[in-house]
């Protein structure tokens, strides 16, 4: 089994590479993991050459253009990476009967629905980032390739850059900190996303140890929402993570009462963020028998891991 993993240096790619290398010891698995240095996803010819050279049975694609605000001024680059690159992956895999597991985003929605979004809800991206990610989803679905698209939200982890790590750093540098409190979502750990992909691969037979585990890929191909359980605001998320770090003895300049909530109107950004990013995961849970962790327990584990680093 040959697996091509993109974005190996990103949050999710890092965790996927770690999980897959653990599998490799017990499975006939060849993993080819690449980052932007090995393959620039904005260059179609280079991407096609890589796929044709590796001849993967599975492509895992967590790589993306994720600079949400910068995408407003770089729409062509965002589209090349978020829409055209997945289209090429789907096209190449469709020729060989391969499987594409691709990550997408809550930003495909406008955030106006008060309840959690399902896979059947109408998409209405409010940013270039959200639009290009939606275009990538559509290209994959239209290609006919066997695929699983995982829409997720508010990703964090020990590796890479993310909101949680930024808040912990700012709490050591600043005496005052203001965070938006009227945008809601579910923080989702890169570790949980990697474990979900491993579960999907098992169910689809790609890493199965016997034929009984294999299932019809066509029946399970499609779009799924995938996030940790629960709901919070950016402010409450920041407060929770900072207090965990404080309890673990981290030296902070920021006093608890100096972390203050503000409306998003007080913090304008080039790209519009959805007010509600909570995703309904029922379809994923039923299809793959998943039990999701709550976001708080995953944040706790990441904060502990960060504080244990030298």
C-alpha positions as CSV (number, residue, x, y, z in Angstrom):
1,X,0.0,0.0,0.0
2,X,1.5,3.3,-1.1
3,X,0.2,6.5,0.6
4,X,1.1,10.0,-0.5
5,X,0.8,12.6,2.3
6,X,0.9,16.3,1.6
7,X,1.5,19.1,4.1
8,X,3.7,16.9,6.3
9,X,5.0,20.0,8.1
10,X,1.5,21.4,9.0
11,X,-0.5,20.6,12.1
12,X,-2.6,17.8,10.7
13,X,0.1,16.5,8.3
14,X,2.6,16.2,11.2
15,X,0.2,14.1,13.3
16,X,-0.8,11.9,10.2
17,X,2.9,11.2,9.4
18,X,3.5,10.2,13.0
19,X,0.5,7.9,13.0
20,X,1.3,6.3,9.7
21,X,4.9,5.7,10.6
22,X,3.7,3.8,13.6
23,X,1.5,1.7,11.3
24,X,4.4,1.0,8.9
25,X,6.2,-1.2,11.4
26,X,3.3,-3.7,11.3
27,X,1.9,-3.1,7.8
28,X,3.1,-3.4,4.2
29,X,2.9,0.3,3.9
30,X,5.1,2.7,1.9
31,X,4.6,6.3,3.0
32,X,5.7,9.2,0.9
33,X,5.3,12.4,2.9
34,X,6.0,15.8,1.3
35,X,5.8,19.5,2.3
36,X,5.9,22.6,0.1
37,X,9.7,22.2,-0.3
38,X,9.3,18.9,-2.0
39,X,6.2,19.8,-4.0
40,X,4.7,23.2,-4.5
41,X,0.9,22.5,-4.8
42,X,0.5,25.8,-6.8
43,X,2.5,24.2,-9.7
44,X,0.2,21.7,-11.5
45,X,3.0,20.0,-13.5
46,X,5.1,19.3,-10.4
47,X,2.1,17.8,-8.6
48,X,1.1,15.6,-11.5
49,X,4.7,14.4,-11.8
50,X,4.9,13.5,-8.1
51,X,1.6,11.5,-8.2
52,X,2.6,9.7,-11.4
53,X,6.0,8.9,-9.9
54,X,4.7,7.7,-6.5
55,X,1.6,5.9,-8.0
56,X,-0.2,6.1,-4.6
57,X,-3.2,4.0,-3.7
58,X,-4.2,6.7,-1.3
59,X,-3.6,10.4,-1.1
60,X,-4.1,12.2,2.2
61,X,-4.3,16.0,1.6
62,X,-4.3,18.2,4.6
63,X,-2.2,20.8,2.8
64,X,-4.0,24.1,2.1
65,X,-3.5,27.8,1.7
66,X,-4.8,28.8,5.1
67,X,-3.8,32.4,5.4
68,X,-7.4,33.5,5.6
69,X,-6.8,37.3,5.5
70,X,-4.0,37.2,3.0
71,X,-6.1,35.1,0.6
72,X,-8.2,38.2,0.1
73,X,-5.3,39.8,-1.7
74,X,-3.9,36.5,-3.2
75,X,-7.0,34.8,-4.6
76,X,-5.2,33.2,-7.5
77,X,-2.6,31.5,-5.3
78,X,-5.3,30.4,-2.8
79,X,-7.4,28.9,-5.7
80,X,-4.3,27.1,-7.1
81,X,-3.6,25.4,-3.8
82,X,-7.1,24.9,-2.4
83,X,-9.1,24.2,-5.6
84,X,-6.9,23.2,-8.5
85,X,-4.5,21.0,-6.6
86,X,-7.2,18.8,-5.2
87,X,-8.8,18.6,-8.6
88,X,-5.5,17.3,-10.0
89,X,-5.2,14.7,-7.2
90,X,-8.7,13.5,-7.8
91,X,-8.1,13.3,-11.6
92,X,-5.0,11.3,-11.2
93,X,-6.4,8.9,-8.6
94,X,-9.6,8.4,-10.6
95,X,-7.6,6.9,-13.4
96,X,-6.1,4.3,-11.1
97,X,-9.0,3.6,-8.7
98,X,-7.3,5.2,-5.8
99,X,-8.7,6.9,-2.7
100,X,-8.5,10.6,-1.8
101,X,-8.9,11.8,1.8
102,X,-9.1,15.6,1.7
103,X,-9.6,18.2,4.4
104,X,-11.9,21.2,4.1
105,X,-13.3,23.9,6.4
106,X,-16.2,25.4,8.3
107,X,-15.6,28.6,6.3
108,X,-17.7,27.2,3.4
109,X,-20.7,28.5,5.5
110,X,-21.8,32.0,6.2
111,X,-22.2,31.3,9.9
112,X,-25.8,32.6,10.1
113,X,-27.5,29.3,11.1
114,X,-28.0,29.2,14.9
115,X,-27.8,25.4,15.0
116,X,-24.8,23.1,14.0
117,X,-24.3,22.8,10.3
118,X,-24.9,19.5,8.5
119,X,-23.5,18.3,5.3
120,X,-26.8,19.1,3.6
121,X,-26.9,22.7,4.6
122,X,-26.4,25.3,1.8
123,X,-22.9,26.6,1.5
124,X,-22.3,30.3,1.3
125,X,-18.6,31.2,1.8
126,X,-17.9,34.8,2.9
127,X,-14.1,34.8,2.1
128,X,-11.7,33.9,-0.7
129,X,-10.4,31.1,1.6
130,X,-13.8,29.6,2.1
131,X,-14.7,29.9,-1.6
132,X,-11.6,28.2,-2.8
133,X,-11.9,25.4,-0.3
134,X,-15.5,24.9,-1.5
135,X,-14.3,24.8,-5.1
136,X,-11.8,22.1,-4.1
137,X,-14.7,20.0,-2.6
138,X,-16.8,20.4,-5.7
139,X,-13.9,19.4,-8.0
140,X,-13.3,16.2,-6.0
141,X,-17.0,15.3,-5.9
142,X,-17.4,15.9,-9.6
143,X,-14.3,13.8,-10.6
144,X,-15.9,10.5,-9.7
145,X,-12.9,9.4,-7.6
146,X,-13.4,7.4,-4.4
147,X,-13.1,10.1,-1.7
148,X,-13.7,11.2,1.8
149,X,-13.8,15.0,2.4
150,X,-13.5,16.0,6.1
151,X,-14.8,19.5,6.9
152,X,-13.3,20.6,10.2
153,X,-12.9,23.7,12.3
154,X,-10.5,25.7,14.6
155,X,-7.6,23.2,14.3
156,X,-4.9,23.2,17.0
157,X,-2.0,21.0,18.1
158,X,1.4,20.8,19.6
159,X,3.1,21.3,16.2
160,X,2.7,24.3,13.9
161,X,1.0,27.6,14.4
162,X,-2.5,28.0,15.8
163,X,-4.8,30.2,17.9
164,X,-4.2,28.3,21.2
165,X,-0.4,28.6,20.9
166,X,-0.7,32.2,20.0
167,X,-2.9,33.0,23.0
168,X,-0.4,31.1,25.4
169,X,2.5,33.1,23.9
170,X,0.6,36.5,24.2
171,X,-0.3,35.7,27.8
172,X,3.4,35.6,28.6
173,X,4.1,38.9,26.8
174,X,1.2,41.2,27.5
175,X,-0.6,42.6,30.5
176,X,-3.8,43.1,28.5
177,X,-5.4,41.0,25.9
178,X,-8.7,41.3,24.1
179,X,-10.4,38.4,22.3
180,X,-13.6,38.2,20.2
181,X,-16.5,36.6,22.0
182,X,-19.3,36.5,19.3
183,X,-17.9,33.9,17.0
184,X,-18.6,30.3,18.0
185,X,-17.1,26.9,17.0
186,X,-15.5,23.7,18.1
187,X,-11.7,23.7,18.6
188,X,-10.5,20.5,17.0
189,X,-7.1,18.8,17.7
190,X,-4.8,17.7,14.9
191,X,-4.3,14.5,16.9
192,X,-8.1,13.7,16.8
193,X,-8.2,14.4,13.0
194,X,-5.2,12.0,12.5
195,X,-6.9,9.3,14.5
196,X,-10.1,9.8,12.5
197,X,-8.2,9.3,9.2
198,X,-6.7,6.1,10.6
199,X,-10.1,4.8,11.5
200,X,-11.4,5.7,8.0
201,X,-8.5,3.9,6.4
202,X,-9.2,0.8,8.5
203,X,-12.9,0.8,7.6
204,X,-12.2,1.4,3.9
205,X,-9.8,-1.5,3.8
206,X,-6.7,0.5,2.9
207,X,-4.8,-0.6,6.0
208,X,-7.0,-3.5,6.9
209,X,-5.3,-6.7,8.1
210,X,-7.9,-8.9,6.5
211,X,-10.6,-8.8,3.8
212,X,-13.4,-8.8,6.3
213,X,-12.6,-5.2,7.3
214,X,-12.9,-3.9,3.7
215,X,-16.1,-2.1,2.8
216,X,-17.5,-0.6,-0.4
217,X,-15.7,2.6,-1.0
218,X,-18.4,3.9,-3.2
219,X,-21.0,3.6,-0.4
220,X,-18.9,5.6,2.0
221,X,-17.4,8.1,-0.4
222,X,-18.6,11.6,0.3
223,X,-18.5,14.6,2.5
224,X,-18.3,14.5,6.3
225,X,-18.1,17.0,9.1
226,X,-15.4,16.2,11.6
227,X,-14.7,18.2,14.8
228,X,-14.3,17.7,18.5
229,X,-17.5,17.8,20.5
230,X,-18.8,20.9,22.2
231,X,-19.1,24.6,21.4
232,X,-17.2,27.7,22.6
233,X,-16.3,31.2,21.6
234,X,-12.8,32.4,20.8
235,X,-12.8,34.3,24.1
236,X,-13.8,31.3,26.2
237,X,-11.4,29.1,24.3
238,X,-8.5,31.5,25.0
239,X,-9.5,31.8,28.7
240,X,-9.7,28.1,29.1
241,X,-6.3,27.4,27.6
242,X,-4.6,30.2,29.5
243,X,-6.0,29.1,32.8
244,X,-4.9,25.5,32.2
245,X,-1.3,26.8,31.5
246,X,-1.5,29.0,34.7
247,X,-2.6,25.9,36.8
248,X,0.4,24.0,35.4
249,X,2.8,26.7,36.7
250,X,3.4,28.6,33.5
251,X,4.7,32.1,34.3
252,X,2.2,34.5,32.8
253,X,2.3,38.3,32.5
254,X,-1.5,38.4,31.9
255,X,-3.7,38.5,35.0
256,X,-7.1,36.7,34.7
257,X,-9.1,39.9,34.9
258,X,-7.1,41.5,32.1
259,X,-8.3,39.1,29.5
260,X,-11.3,40.9,28.1
261,X,-14.1,39.9,25.6
262,X,-14.8,42.2,22.6
263,X,-17.3,42.0,19.7
264,X,-15.9,41.1,16.3
265,X,-16.9,44.6,15.1
266,X,-14.1,45.9,17.4
267,X,-11.5,43.7,15.6
268,X,-12.1,44.1,11.8
269,X,-10.2,41.8,9.5
270,X,-9.9,41.6,5.7
271,X,-11.8,38.3,5.6
272,X,-15.2,37.8,7.1
273,X,-15.4,34.9,9.7
274,X,-18.6,32.9,10.2
275,X,-20.4,33.8,13.5
276,X,-21.3,30.1,13.9
277,X,-18.9,27.4,12.9
278,X,-20.3,24.5,14.8
279,X,-20.5,21.3,12.7
280,X,-22.9,18.4,13.2
281,X,-20.9,15.2,13.1
282,X,-23.8,12.7,13.1
283,X,-23.0,11.3,9.6
284,X,-19.4,10.7,10.5
285,X,-20.2,9.1,13.8
286,X,-22.7,6.7,12.2
287,X,-20.6,5.8,9.2
288,X,-17.4,5.1,11.0
289,X,-18.4,4.3,14.6
290,X,-16.5,7.3,16.0
291,X,-16.7,8.6,19.5
292,X,-15.5,12.2,19.5
293,X,-13.6,13.7,22.4
294,X,-14.7,17.1,23.8
295,X,-12.6,20.0,22.8
296,X,-11.6,20.8,26.4
297,X,-9.9,17.4,27.0
298,X,-7.9,17.8,23.8
299,X,-6.9,21.3,24.7
300,X,-5.8,20.0,28.1
301,X,-3.6,17.4,26.5
302,X,-2.0,19.9,24.2
303,X,-1.3,22.4,26.9
304,X,0.3,19.7,29.0
305,X,2.4,18.6,26.1
306,X,3.5,22.2,25.4
307,X,4.4,22.8,29.0
308,X,6.5,19.7,29.2
309,X,8.6,20.8,26.3
310,X,12.1,22.0,27.3
